[in-house]
């Protein structure tokens, strides 16, 4: 059986933690930031986790 390959796009965007949760970046932090409040942009800095319904799919993309 051939080796599995990690999805190169998912590799750059997600990381699986020891707890099994999949960590992701917050969306909406790249452009059009002038109309967003400072409080909102600060909140987008923090980590977020993939919903448990999508976590299984993400783990299949990142086998190693």
C-alpha positions as CSV (number, residue, x, y, z in Angstrom):
1,X,0.0,0.0,0.0
2,X,1.4,3.4,-0.9
3,X,2.2,6.1,1.7
4,X,-0.5,8.7,2.4
5,X,0.2,12.2,1.5
6,X,-0.7,15.2,3.7
7,X,-2.9,17.7,1.9
8,X,-0.5,20.6,1.2
9,X,-3.2,23.3,1.6
10,X,-4.4,21.9,4.9
11,X,-0.9,21.6,6.1
12,X,-0.5,25.3,5.9
13,X,-3.8,26.2,7.5
14,X,-4.5,23.6,10.2
15,X,-2.7,21.8,13.0
16,X,-3.9,18.9,15.1
17,X,-3.2,19.3,18.8
18,X,-2.5,16.7,21.4
19,X,-6.1,16.8,22.7
20,X,-7.3,15.9,19.2
21,X,-8.7,19.3,18.4
22,X,-7.9,20.9,15.0
23,X,-6.6,24.5,15.4
24,X,-7.3,27.0,12.7
25,X,-6.9,30.8,12.1
26,X,-9.8,33.2,12.4
27,X,-11.1,34.5,9.1
28,X,-11.6,38.1,8.2
29,X,-8.2,39.5,9.2
30,X,-6.6,40.1,5.8
31,X,-8.2,43.2,4.2
32,X,-11.0,45.8,4.6
33,X,-9.9,46.3,8.2
34,X,-10.7,50.0,8.4
35,X,-14.4,49.5,8.8
36,X,-13.9,46.7,11.5
37,X,-13.7,47.9,15.1
38,X,-10.4,47.5,17.0
39,X,-12.2,45.2,19.4
40,X,-13.3,43.0,16.6
41,X,-9.8,42.8,14.9
42,X,-8.2,42.0,18.3
43,X,-10.7,39.2,18.8
44,X,-9.7,37.8,15.4
45,X,-6.1,37.3,16.6
46,X,-6.9,34.5,18.9
47,X,-7.0,30.9,18.0
48,X,-10.1,29.0,16.9
49,X,-10.9,25.4,16.6
50,X,-12.5,23.5,13.7
51,X,-16.1,22.3,14.6
52,X,-16.3,18.7,15.6
53,X,-18.4,18.0,12.5
54,X,-15.5,19.0,10.3
55,X,-12.7,17.8,12.5
56,X,-12.8,14.2,11.2
57,X,-12.4,15.5,7.6
58,X,-9.4,17.6,8.6
59,X,-7.7,14.7,10.3
60,X,-8.0,12.7,7.1
61,X,-6.3,15.5,5.2
62,X,-3.5,15.5,7.8
63,X,-2.6,11.9,8.5
64,X,0.9,12.6,10.0
